[in-house]
Amino acid sequence: MHNEFETEKKQIGMGKQAAVYLYDGFAYKVYKPPYPVTWIEYEIENQQKLCKTNLPVVNYFKTEDPYVIKMDYIDGISLGERIKSQGYKQGVEDLIRLQKEIHLIQNIDLPKITERFFSQLEKIDYENKYKTLGLKLLKEIEDKDSLCHLDFHFNNVMFSNDRYFIIDWVNIGVCNPIFDFARTYVILYEYVNRMSQKYLSLLKKDKSIETKDLYKAIYIMALLRTAEGAGPRVYDLIEKTYDMVLQNE
């Protein structure tokens, strides 16, 4: 079935692991072998849990092909495109507002992922002193039970008919929201640095967010980002925050 999509349907998106096609009013996310089928089933299961919340998400449906997910189609543009092509000025504020809505969801039946961070830090190929500090800082941040997206950026928010929809929940889990904010900041720092500075400035003004913990989490998430083939800006960020968190210890 996935070969049929490649030849006959309209492609509307492409990611590292899957392409998205439009057909008969629905979007179809098409993975290619050897992407694990169990991961696809897990993605569908998690999305169906999200649909039981009040968050603005799309419905996922299983298909006869284990590599294909059927989804509600959003006829709109990403928040990133809204900022770029329409000159929208409140994109960063909207991003943070939506992110905070996600974090209000508590005790959802999803894995707690702080332990995953420990495991990932231990495995990254990086100088030991940086990893040691990362593991130490990770122990210092309080564990929490908030829903976190962990790949939240302008292109994973769609705008349609004056509404936002949050997409691509592949990294979903339960943890301290500070890690979600930090992960977003690292992604923005790497790709849209000007926006990252506004994002960080707004977070630092938020009295509900502990700035000291935020910088610890930024350091941790920047380290973890290196396992994904991060660019040089992320390595610069690691050096910058390494000195900063050490001074505040």
Accessible surface in RSA format (square Angstrom, percent):
REM  Atomic radii and reference values for relative SASA: ProtOr
REM  Chains: A
REM  Algorithm: Lee & Richards
REM  Probe-radius: 1.40
REM  Slices: 20
REM RES _ NUM      All-atoms   Total-Side   Main-Chain    Non-polar    All polar
REM                ABS   REL    ABS   REL    ABS   REL    ABS   REL    ABS   REL
RES MET A   1    94.93  49.2  53.55  35.4  41.38  98.5  52.20  44.4  42.73  56.6
RES HIS A   2    34.67  18.9  34.67  24.1   0.00   0.0  24.15  24.9  10.52  12.2
RES ASN A   3    95.94  66.2  95.09  91.9   0.85   2.0  29.58  71.2  66.36  64.1
RES GLU A   4    76.28  43.8  68.48  51.8   7.80  18.6  25.08  48.5  51.20  41.8
RES PHE A   5     2.96   1.5   2.96   1.8   0.00   0.0   2.96   1.8   0.00   0.0
RES GLU A   6    71.51  41.1  43.23  32.7  28.28  67.3  17.37  33.6  54.13  44.2
RES THR A   7   112.16  79.8  74.08  75.1  38.08  90.8  72.96  98.0  39.20  59.3
RES GLU A   8   123.16  70.7  86.95  65.8  36.21  86.2  33.68  65.1  89.48  73.1
RES LYS A   9    34.40  16.8  15.48   9.5  18.92  45.0   7.32   6.6  27.07  28.8
RES LYS A  10   134.96  65.8 124.50  76.4  10.47  24.9  79.98  72.0  54.98  58.6
RES GLN A  11    88.37  49.4  64.06  46.8  24.31  57.9  20.29  43.2  68.08  51.6
RES ILE A  12    68.56  39.0  28.49  21.2  40.07  96.6  37.80  27.2  30.77  83.5
RES GLY A  13    25.72  31.7   0.00   N/A  25.72  31.7  24.66  67.7   1.06   2.4
RES MET A  14   131.59  68.1  92.31  61.1  39.28  93.5  80.57  68.5  51.02  67.6
RES GLY A  15    43.74  53.9   0.00   N/A  43.74  53.9  34.03  93.4   9.71  21.7
RES LYS A  16   183.44  89.5 138.29  84.9  45.15 107.5 118.34 106.5  65.10  69.3
RES GLN A  17   106.81  59.7  93.42  68.3  13.39  31.9  29.20  62.1  77.61  58.9
RES ALA A  18    11.85  10.9   2.85   4.4   9.00  20.5   7.14  10.1   4.70  12.5
RES ALA A  19     9.38   8.6   7.50  11.6   1.88   4.3   7.50  10.6   1.88   5.0
RES VAL A  20    31.76  20.9  31.76  28.8   0.00   0.0  31.76  27.6   0.00   0.0
RES TYR A  21    10.78   5.0  10.78   6.1   0.00   0.0   2.89   2.2   7.89   9.7
RES LEU A  22    42.63  23.7  36.68  26.2   5.95  15.0  36.68  25.8   5.95  16.0
RES TYR A  23    98.14  45.8  94.21  53.6   3.93  10.2  54.23  40.8  43.90  54.1
RES ASP A  24   117.45  82.3  87.41  87.0  30.04  71.0  20.12  47.4  97.33  97.1
RES GLY A  25    55.60  68.6   0.00   N/A  55.60  68.6  32.99  90.5  22.61  50.6
RES PHE A  26    64.26  32.1  64.26  39.8   0.00   0.0  64.26  39.0   0.00   0.0
RES ALA A  27     5.22   4.8   5.22   8.1   0.00   0.0   5.22   7.3   0.00   0.0
RES TYR A  28    17.94   8.4  17.94  10.2   0.00   0.0   2.75   2.1  15.19  18.7
RES LYS A  29    17.79   8.7  17.79  10.9   0.00   0.0  14.59  13.1   3.20   3.4
RES VAL A  30     3.94   2.6   1.94   1.8   2.00   4.8   1.94   1.7   2.00   5.4
RES TYR A  31     3.43   1.6   3.43   2.0   0.00   0.0   1.54   1.2   1.89   2.3
RES LYS A  32   124.58  60.8 120.15  73.7   4.43  10.6  67.45  60.7  57.13  60.9
RES PRO A  33    69.50  50.7  50.64  46.2  18.86  68.5  50.98  42.1  18.52 115.1
RES PRO A  34   132.68  96.7 114.10 104.0  18.58  67.5 119.11  98.3  13.57  84.3
RES TYR A  35    25.65  12.0  19.10  10.9   6.55  17.0  14.81  11.1  10.84  13.4
RES PRO A  36    47.87  34.9  39.21  35.7   8.66  31.5  47.87  39.5   0.00   0.0
RES VAL A  37    41.99  27.6  37.44  33.9   4.54  11.0  37.44  32.5   4.54  12.3
RES THR A  38    92.66  65.9  87.14  88.3   5.53  13.2  74.67 100.3  17.99  27.2
RES TRP A  39   148.45  59.6 144.28  69.8   4.17   9.8 119.78  63.9  28.67  46.5
RES ILE A  40     1.19   0.7   1.19   0.9   0.00   0.0   1.19   0.9   0.00   0.0
RES GLU A  41    83.89  48.2  81.27  61.5   2.63   6.3  23.62  45.7  60.27  49.2
RES TYR A  42    90.73  42.4  88.62  50.4   2.11   5.5  86.33  64.9   4.41   5.4
RES GLU A  43    12.41   7.1   7.69   5.8   4.72  11.2  10.48  20.3   1.93   1.6
RES ILE A  44     6.71   3.8   6.71   5.0   0.00   0.0   6.71   4.8   0.00   0.0
RES GLU A  45    85.75  49.2  83.13  62.9   2.62   6.2  28.41  54.9  57.34  46.8
RES ASN A  46     3.64   2.5   3.64   3.5   0.00   0.0   1.62   3.9   2.02   2.0
RES GLN A  47     3.17   1.8   2.66   1.9   0.51   1.2   0.15   0.3   3.02   2.3
RES GLN A  48    79.47  44.4  76.79  56.1   2.69   6.4  26.05  55.5  53.42  40.5
RES LYS A  49    45.66  22.3  42.97  26.4   2.70   6.4  31.24  28.1  14.43  15.4
RES LEU A  50     0.00   0.0   0.00   0.0   0.00   0.0   0.00   0.0   0.00   0.0
RES CYS A  51    44.50  33.7  18.04  20.1  26.47  62.2  17.42  44.1  27.09  29.2
RES LYS A  52   180.34  88.0 141.17  86.6  39.18  93.3  94.02  84.6  86.33  92.0
RES THR A  53    34.53  24.6  12.23  12.4  22.30  53.1  21.22  28.5  13.31  20.1
RES ASN A  54   136.45  94.1  99.36  96.0  37.09  89.3  47.28 113.8  89.17  86.2
RES LEU A  55    13.26   7.4   2.36   1.7  10.90  27.4   2.51   1.8  10.75  28.9
RES PRO A  56    23.09  16.8  17.33  15.8   5.76  21.0  23.09  19.1   0.00   0.0
RES VAL A  57    22.28  14.7   2.96   2.7  19.32  46.5   2.96   2.6  19.32  52.4
RES VAL A  58    10.03   6.6   8.56   7.7   1.48   3.6  10.03   8.7   0.00   0.0
RES ASN A  59    66.34  45.7  66.08  63.9   0.25   0.6   4.64  11.2  61.70  59.6
RES TYR A  60     9.81   4.6   5.03   2.9   4.77  12.4   0.23   0.2   9.58  11.8
RES PHE A  61    80.59  40.3  78.50  48.6   2.09   5.4  80.59  48.9   0.00   0.0
RES LYS A  62   142.46  69.5 118.06  72.4  24.40  58.1  67.18  60.5  75.28  80.2
RES THR A  63    35.86  25.5   7.41   7.5  28.45  67.8  18.18  24.4  17.68  26.7
RES GLU A  64   176.83 101.5 141.15 106.8  35.68  84.9  63.99 123.8 112.83  92.1
RES ASP A  65    14.45  10.1   9.81   9.8   4.64  11.0   8.15  19.2   6.30   6.3
RES PRO A  66    71.80  52.3  57.43  52.4  14.36  52.2  69.39  57.3   2.41  15.0
RES TYR A  67    40.87  19.1  40.87  23.3   0.00   0.0  18.12  13.6  22.75  28.0
RES VAL A  68     2.44   1.6   0.00   0.0   2.44   5.9   0.00   0.0   2.44   6.6
RES ILE A  69     0.00   0.0   0.00   0.0   0.00   0.0   0.00   0.0   0.00   0.0
RES LYS A  70    57.43  28.0  57.43  35.2   0.00   0.0  11.30  10.2  46.14  49.1
RES MET A  71    19.07   9.9  19.07  12.6   0.00   0.0  13.54  11.5   5.53   7.3
RES ASP A  72    43.57  30.5  38.56  38.4   5.01  11.8  17.97  42.3  25.60  25.5
RES TYR A  73    78.71  36.7  52.63  29.9  26.09  67.9  29.15  21.9  49.56  61.1
RES ILE A  74    25.16  14.3  13.32   9.9  11.83  28.5  16.58  11.9   8.57  23.3
RES ASP A  75   108.67  76.1  93.66  93.2  15.01  35.5  21.72  51.1  86.95  86.7
RES GLY A  76    33.30  41.1   0.00   N/A  33.30  41.1  12.04  33.0  21.26  47.6
RES ILE A  77    53.88  30.7  50.00  37.2   3.89   9.4  53.88  38.8   0.00   0.0
RES SER A  78    18.88  16.0  16.11  21.5   2.77   6.4  10.19  21.7   8.68  12.2
RES LEU A  79     0.00   0.0   0.00   0.0   0.00   0.0   0.00   0.0   0.00   0.0
RES GLY A  80    16.47  20.3   0.00   N/A  16.47  20.3  12.18  33.4   4.28   9.6
RES GLU A  81    75.08  43.1  72.40  54.8   2.67   6.4  24.49  47.4  50.59  41.3
RES ARG A  82    38.53  16.2  38.53  19.6   0.00   0.0   0.00   0.0  38.53  23.3
RES ILE A  83    24.09  13.7  18.25  13.6   5.84  14.1  18.25  13.1   5.84  15.8
RES LYS A  84   174.62  85.2 143.42  88.0  31.20  74.3  93.37  84.0  81.25  86.5
RES SER A  85    72.15  61.0  31.62  42.2  40.53  93.4  34.78  74.1  37.38  52.4
RES GLN A  86   114.47  64.0  79.42  58.0  35.04  83.4  34.42  73.3  80.05  60.7
RES GLY A  87    40.02  49.4   0.00   N/A  40.02  49.4  28.24  77.5  11.78  26.4
RES TYR A  88    56.44  26.3  47.13  26.8   9.31  24.2  36.28  27.3  20.15  24.8
RES LYS A  89   158.80  77.5 146.70  90.0  12.10  28.8  97.56  87.8  61.23  65.2
RES GLN A  90    86.10  48.1  86.10  62.9   0.00   0.0  32.24  68.6  53.85  40.8
RES GLY A  91     2.00   2.5   0.00   N/A   2.00   2.5   0.29   0.8   1.72   3.8
RES VAL A  92     2.18   1.4   1.69   1.5   0.48   1.2   1.69   1.5   0.48   1.3
RES GLU A  93    55.96  32.1  49.73  37.6   6.23  14.8  37.01  71.6  18.95  15.5
RES ASP A  94    16.25  11.4  16.09  16.0   0.16   0.4   0.19   0.4  16.06  16.0
RES LEU A  95     0.00   0.0   0.00   0.0   0.00   0.0   0.00   0.0   0.00   0.0
RES ILE A  96    18.34  10.4  18.34  13.7   0.00   0.0  18.34  13.2   0.00   0.0
RES ARG A  97   112.81  47.4 107.24  54.7   5.57  13.3  67.86  92.7  44.95  27.2
RES LEU A  98     4.14   2.3   4.14   3.0   0.00   0.0   4.14   2.9   0.00   0.0
RES GLN A  99     0.00   0.0   0.00   0.0   0.00   0.0   0.00   0.0   0.00   0.0
RES LYS A 100    72.65  35.4  71.18  43.7   1.46   3.5  45.80  41.2  26.85  28.6
RES GLU A 101    59.55  34.2  57.01  43.1   2.54   6.0  24.32  47.0  35.23  28.8
RES ILE A 102     0.00   0.0   0.00   0.0   0.00   0.0   0.00   0.0   0.00   0.0
RES HIS A 103    14.38   7.9  11.60   8.1   2.78   7.1  10.07  10.4   4.31   5.0
RES LEU A 104   137.83  76.8 121.12  86.6  16.71  42.0 121.78  85.5  16.04  43.2
RES ILE A 105    30.82  17.5  28.71  21.4   2.11   5.1  30.82  22.2   0.00   0.0
RES GLN A 106    91.00  50.9  69.46  50.8  21.54  51.3  37.13  79.0  53.87  40.9
RES ASN A 107   117.05  80.7  85.78  82.9  31.27  75.3  34.05  82.0  83.00  80.2
RES ILE A 108    27.85  15.8  13.76  10.2  14.10  34.0  20.84  15.0   7.01  19.0
RES ASP A 109   108.92  76.3  98.79  98.3  10.13  23.9  38.21  89.9  70.71  70.5
RES LEU A 110    16.03   8.9   0.14   0.1  15.90  40.0   3.72   2.6  12.31  33.1
RES PRO A 111    55.39  40.4  43.61  39.8  11.78  42.8  54.69  45.2   0.70   4.4
RES LYS A 112   112.48  54.9  90.52  55.5  21.96  52.3  60.45  54.4  52.03  55.4
RES ILE A 113     1.58   0.9   1.15   0.9   0.43   1.0   1.58   1.1   0.00   0.0
RES THR A 114    13.47   9.6  13.23  13.4   0.24   0.6  13.09  17.6   0.38   0.6
RES GLU A 115   128.76  73.9 124.08  93.9   4.68  11.1  63.51 122.8  65.25  53.3
RES ARG A 116    91.24  38.3  83.57  42.6   7.67  18.3  38.76  53.0  52.49  31.8
RES PHE A 117     7.48   3.7   7.48   4.6   0.00   0.0   7.48   4.5   0.00   0.0
RES PHE A 118    38.74  19.4  38.74  24.0   0.00   0.0  38.74  23.5   0.00   0.0
RES SER A 119    42.75  36.1  40.00  53.4   2.75   6.3  26.89  57.3  15.86  22.2
RES GLN A 120    72.80  40.7  69.69  50.9   3.11   7.4  28.73  61.2  44.08  33.4
RES LEU A 121     0.00   0.0   0.00   0.0   0.00   0.0   0.00   0.0   0.00   0.0
RES GLU A 122   104.77  60.2  87.83  66.4  16.94  40.3  25.36  49.1  79.41  64.8
RES LYS A 123   166.28  81.1 134.83  82.7  31.46  74.9  91.81  82.6  74.47  79.3
RES ILE A 124    10.67   6.1   2.78   2.1   7.89  19.0   8.57   6.2   2.10   5.7
RES ASP A 125   148.63 104.1 118.59 118.0  30.03  71.0  43.29 101.9 105.34 105.1
RES TYR A 126    44.18  20.6  23.99  13.6  20.19  52.5  24.92  18.7  19.26  23.7
RES GLU A 127   105.40  60.5  88.51  67.0  16.89  40.2  43.36  83.9  62.03  50.6
RES ASN A 128   108.91  75.1 103.90 100.4   5.00  12.0  35.02  84.3  73.88  71.4
RES LYS A 129    98.93  48.3  88.40  54.2  10.53  25.1  48.06  43.3  50.86  54.2
RES TYR A 130    13.85   6.5  13.85   7.9   0.00   0.0   3.11   2.3  10.73  13.2
RES LYS A 131    34.56  16.9  34.56  21.2   0.00   0.0   7.75   7.0  26.81  28.6
RES THR A 132    75.21  53.5  72.54  73.5   2.67   6.4  64.13  86.1  11.08  16.7
RES LEU A 133    11.98   6.7   9.31   6.7   2.68   6.7  11.71   8.2   0.28   0.7
RES GLY A 134     0.00   0.0   0.00   N/A   0.00   0.0   0.00   0.0   0.00   0.0
RES LEU A 135    38.75  21.6  38.75  27.7   0.00   0.0  38.75  27.2   0.00   0.0
RES LYS A 136    95.85  46.8  90.35  55.4   5.51  13.1  86.37  77.7   9.48  10.1
RES LEU A 137     0.00   0.0   0.00   0.0   0.00   0.0   0.00   0.0   0.00   0.0
RES LEU A 138     2.40   1.3   0.00   0.0   2.40   6.0   0.00   0.0   2.40   6.5
RES LYS A 139   157.25  76.7 123.90  76.0  33.34  79.4  71.96  64.8  85.29  90.8
RES GLU A 140    72.56  41.7  40.85  30.9  31.71  75.5  36.60  70.8  35.96  29.4
RES ILE A 141     9.01   5.1   0.14   0.1   8.87  21.4   0.42   0.3   8.59  23.3
RES GLU A 142   118.21  67.9 104.99  79.4  13.21  31.5  49.71  96.1  68.50  55.9
RES ASP A 143    68.33  47.9  46.59  46.4  21.73  51.4  28.67  67.5  39.66  39.5
RES LYS A 144    90.25  44.0  83.99  51.5   6.26  14.9  36.89  33.2  53.35  56.8
RES ASP A 145    50.57  35.4  47.51  47.3   3.06   7.2   6.89  16.2  43.68  43.6
RES SER A 146     4.80   4.1   4.80   6.4   0.00   0.0   0.00   0.0   4.80   6.7
RES LEU A 147     0.00   0.0   0.00   0.0   0.00   0.0   0.00   0.0   0.00   0.0
RES CYS A 148     0.00   0.0   0.00   0.0   0.00   0.0   0.00   0.0   0.00   0.0
RES HIS A 149     0.02   0.0   0.02   0.0   0.00   0.0   0.02   0.0   0.00   0.0
RES LEU A 150     7.43   4.1   6.86   4.9   0.57   1.4   6.86   4.8   0.57   1.5
RES ASP A 151    35.51  24.9  35.51  35.3   0.00   0.0   1.71   4.0  33.80  33.7
RES PHE A 152     0.00   0.0   0.00   0.0   0.00   0.0   0.00   0.0   0.00   0.0
RES HIS A 153    35.72  19.5  35.72  24.8   0.00   0.0  19.28  19.9  16.44  19.1
RES PHE A 154    14.76   7.4  14.31   8.9   0.45   1.2  14.31   8.7   0.45   1.3
RES ASN A 155    91.45  63.1  83.42  80.6   8.03  19.3  17.62  42.4  73.83  71.4
RES ASN A 156     6.17   4.3   6.17   6.0   0.00   0.0   0.00   0.0   6.17   6.0
RES VAL A 157     0.00   0.0   0.00   0.0   0.00   0.0   0.00   0.0   0.00   0.0
RES MET A 158    33.28  17.2  33.28  22.0   0.00   0.0  25.36  21.6   7.92  10.5
RES PHE A 159    33.98  17.0  32.11  19.9   1.87   4.9  32.11  19.5   1.87   5.4
RES SER A 160     9.77   8.3   5.94   7.9   3.83   8.8   3.45   7.3   6.33   8.9
RES ASN A 161   138.13  95.3 106.54 103.0  31.59  76.1  34.54  83.1 103.60 100.1
RES ASP A 162   129.18  90.5 103.34 102.9  25.84  61.1  28.80  67.8 100.38 100.1
RES ARG A 163   132.84  55.8 128.92  65.7   3.92   9.3  52.03  71.1  80.81  49.0
RES TYR A 164    22.02  10.3  15.04   8.6   6.98  18.2  15.04  11.3   6.98   8.6
RES PHE A 165    33.59  16.8  33.59  20.8   0.00   0.0  33.59  20.4   0.00   0.0
RES ILE A 166     0.00   0.0   0.00   0.0   0.00   0.0   0.00   0.0   0.00   0.0
RES ILE A 167    36.85  21.0  35.77  26.7   1.07   2.6  36.85  26.5   0.00   0.0
RES ASP A 168    51.65  36.2  49.75  49.5   1.90   4.5   7.20  16.9  44.45  44.3
RES TRP A 169     6.39   2.6   3.08   1.5   3.31   7.8   3.08   1.6   3.31   5.4
RES VAL A 170    72.76  47.9  53.88  48.8  18.88  45.5  55.83  48.5  16.93  45.9
RES ASN A 171    48.91  33.7  46.28  44.7   2.64   6.4   9.38  22.6  39.53  38.2
RES ILE A 172     3.87   2.2   1.25   0.9   2.62   6.3   1.25   0.9   2.62   7.1
RES GLY A 173     0.00   0.0   0.00   N/A   0.00   0.0   0.00   0.0   0.00   0.0
RES VAL A 174     3.40   2.2   3.40   3.1   0.00   0.0   3.40   3.0   0.00   0.0
RES CYS A 175     0.00   0.0   0.00   0.0   0.00   0.0   0.00   0.0   0.00   0.0
RES ASN A 176    11.65   8.0  11.65  11.3   0.00   0.0   0.06   0.1  11.59  11.2
RES PRO A 177    20.89  15.2  20.89  19.0   0.00   0.0  20.89  17.2   0.00   0.0
RES ILE A 178    12.76   7.3  11.32   8.4   1.44   3.5  11.53   8.3   1.23   3.3
RES PHE A 179     1.69   0.8   1.69   1.0   0.00   0.0   1.69   1.0   0.00   0.0
RES ASP A 180     0.03   0.0   0.03   0.0   0.00   0.0   0.00   0.0   0.03   0.0
RES PHE A 181     8.34   4.2   8.34   5.2   0.00   0.0   8.34   5.1   0.00   0.0
RES ALA A 182     0.00   0.0   0.00   0.0   0.00   0.0   0.00   0.0   0.00   0.0
RES ARG A 183    16.32   6.9  16.32   8.3   0.00   0.0   3.09   4.2  13.23   8.0
RES THR A 184     0.00   0.0   0.00   0.0   0.00   0.0   0.00   0.0   0.00   0.0
RES TYR A 185     3.56   1.7   3.56   2.0   0.00   0.0   1.35   1.0   2.21   2.7
RES VAL A 186     0.35   0.2   0.35   0.3   0.00   0.0   0.35   0.3   0.00   0.0
RES ILE A 187    11.29   6.4  11.29   8.4   0.00   0.0  11.29   8.1   0.00   0.0
RES LEU A 188     2.95   1.6   2.87   2.1   0.08   0.2   2.95   2.1   0.00   0.0
RES TYR A 189    19.51   9.1  19.51  11.1   0.00   0.0   2.19   1.6  17.32  21.3
RES GLU A 190    23.89  13.7  11.06   8.4  12.83  30.5   5.91  11.4  17.98  14.7
RES TYR A 191   147.52  68.9 116.65  66.4  30.87  80.3  88.59  66.6  58.93  72.6
RES VAL A 192    63.20  41.6  57.06  51.7   6.14  14.8  63.20  54.9   0.00   0.0
RES ASN A 193    50.48  34.8  43.84  42.4   6.63  16.0  17.50  42.1  32.98  31.9
RES ARG A 194   185.09  77.7 171.51  87.4  13.58  32.3  85.39 116.7  99.70  60.4
RES MET A 195    27.13  14.0  26.77  17.7   0.36   0.8  22.89  19.5   4.24   5.6
RES SER A 196     0.00   0.0   0.00   0.0   0.00   0.0   0.00   0.0   0.00   0.0
RES GLN A 197    75.88  42.4  70.61  51.6   5.27  12.6  45.10  96.0  30.78  23.3
RES LYS A 198    76.40  37.3  69.57  42.7   6.83  16.3  54.21  48.8  22.20  23.6
RES TYR A 199     0.00   0.0   0.00   0.0   0.00   0.0   0.00   0.0   0.00   0.0
RES LEU A 200    15.23   8.5  15.23  10.9   0.00   0.0  15.23  10.7   0.00   0.0
RES SER A 201    46.45  39.3  40.97  54.7   5.49  12.6  26.70  56.9  19.75  27.7
RES LEU A 202    50.63  28.2  43.81  31.3   6.82  17.1  43.90  30.8   6.73  18.1
RES LEU A 203     0.75   0.4   0.48   0.3   0.27   0.7   0.75   0.5   0.00   0.0
RES LYS A 204    96.63  47.1  75.17  46.1  21.46  51.1  32.84  29.6  63.78  67.9
RES LYS A 205   151.84  74.1 125.35  76.9  26.49  63.1  85.07  76.6  66.77  71.1
RES ASP A 206    30.98  21.7  21.15  21.1   9.83  23.2  16.12  37.9  14.87  14.8
RES LYS A 207   209.82 102.4 170.16 104.4  39.66  94.4 120.97 108.9  88.85  94.6
RES SER A 208    92.50  78.2  49.40  65.9  43.10  99.3  56.13 119.5  36.37  50.9
RES ILE A 209    16.97   9.7   6.40   4.8  10.56  25.5   9.12   6.6   7.84  21.3
RES GLU A 210   103.70  59.5  94.51  71.5   9.19  21.9  36.86  71.3  66.84  54.6
RES THR A 211    45.54  32.4  43.46  44.1   2.08   5.0  31.44  42.2  14.09  21.3
RES LYS A 212    93.58  45.7  87.14  53.5   6.43  15.3  46.05  41.5  47.52  50.6
RES ASP A 213    37.15  26.0  37.15  37.0   0.00   0.0   2.08   4.9  35.07  35.0
RES LEU A 214     0.10   0.1   0.10   0.1   0.00   0.0   0.10   0.1   0.00   0.0
RES TYR A 215    29.39  13.7  29.39  16.7   0.00   0.0  19.10  14.4  10.29  12.7
RES LYS A 216    18.19   8.9  18.19  11.2   0.00   0.0   2.62   2.4  15.57  16.6
RES ALA A 217     0.00   0.0   0.00   0.0   0.00   0.0   0.00   0.0   0.00   0.0
RES ILE A 218     0.20   0.1   0.20   0.1   0.00   0.0   0.20   0.1   0.00   0.0
RES TYR A 219     0.00   0.0   0.00   0.0   0.00   0.0   0.00   0.0   0.00   0.0
RES ILE A 220     0.00   0.0   0.00   0.0   0.00   0.0   0.00   0.0   0.00   0.0
RES MET A 221     6.54   3.4   6.14   4.1   0.40   0.9   6.14   5.2   0.40   0.5
RES ALA A 222     0.00   0.0   0.00   0.0   0.00   0.0   0.00   0.0   0.00   0.0
RES LEU A 223     0.00   0.0   0.00   0.0   0.00   0.0   0.00   0.0   0.00   0.0
RES LEU A 224    11.99   6.7   8.96   6.4   3.03   7.6   8.98   6.3   3.01   8.1
RES ARG A 225    22.05   9.3  22.05  11.2   0.00   0.0   0.94   1.3  21.10  12.8
RES THR A 226    18.58  13.2   5.33   5.4  13.25  31.6   3.36   4.5  15.22  23.0
RES ALA A 227    76.96  70.8  34.73  53.6  42.23  96.1  46.14  65.0  30.83  81.7
RES GLU A 228    73.11  42.0  50.53  38.2  22.58  53.8  39.00  75.4  34.11  27.9
RES GLY A 229    69.41  85.6   0.00   N/A  69.41  85.6  38.05 104.4  31.36  70.2
RES ALA A 230    15.66  14.4   0.00   0.0  15.66  35.6   2.27   3.2  13.39  35.5
RES GLY A 231    21.21  26.2   0.00   N/A  21.21  26.2  20.44  56.1   0.76   1.7
RES PRO A 232   106.83  77.9 102.16  93.1   4.67  17.0 105.95  87.5   0.88   5.5
RES ARG A 233    89.56  37.6  89.14  45.4   0.42   1.0  37.68  51.5  51.88  31.4
RES VAL A 234     0.01   0.0   0.01   0.0   0.00   0.0   0.01   0.0   0.00   0.0
RES TYR A 235    83.69  39.1  83.32  47.4   0.37   1.0  58.47  43.9  25.22  31.1
RES ASP A 236    87.97  61.6  82.52  82.1   5.45  12.9  21.20  49.9  66.78  66.6
RES LEU A 237     1.54   0.9   1.54   1.1   0.00   0.0   1.54   1.1   0.00   0.0
RES ILE A 238     0.00   0.0   0.00   0.0   0.00   0.0   0.00   0.0   0.00   0.0
RES GLU A 239    82.59  47.4  82.09  62.1   0.50   1.2  41.03  79.4  41.57  33.9
RES LYS A 240   102.56  50.0  89.13  54.7  13.43  32.0  67.74  61.0  34.82  37.1
RES THR A 241     1.90   1.4   1.90   1.9   0.00   0.0   1.90   2.6   0.00   0.0
RES TYR A 242    27.93  13.0  27.93  15.9   0.00   0.0  10.95   8.2  16.97  20.9
RES ASP A 243    77.46  54.3  75.49  75.1   1.97   4.7  19.46  45.8  58.00  57.8
RES MET A 244    53.27  27.6  50.29  33.3   2.98   7.1  48.81  41.5   4.46   5.9
RES VAL A 245     3.69   2.4   2.29   2.1   1.40   3.4   3.29   2.9   0.40   1.1
RES LEU A 246    79.50  44.3  66.48  47.6  13.02  32.7  66.69  46.8  12.81  34.5
RES GLN A 247   148.19  82.9 112.56  82.3  35.63  84.8  44.75  95.3 103.44  78.5
RES ASN A 248    73.25  50.5  60.06  58.0  13.19  31.8  13.63  32.8  59.62  57.6
RES GLU A 249    91.77  52.7  30.99  23.4  60.78 144.7  49.49  95.7  42.27  34.5
END  Absolute sums over single chains surface
CHAIN  1 A    12674.0      10315.5       2358.5       6613.9       6060.1
END  Absolute sums over all chains
TOTAL         12674.0      10315.5       2358.5       6613.9       6060.1
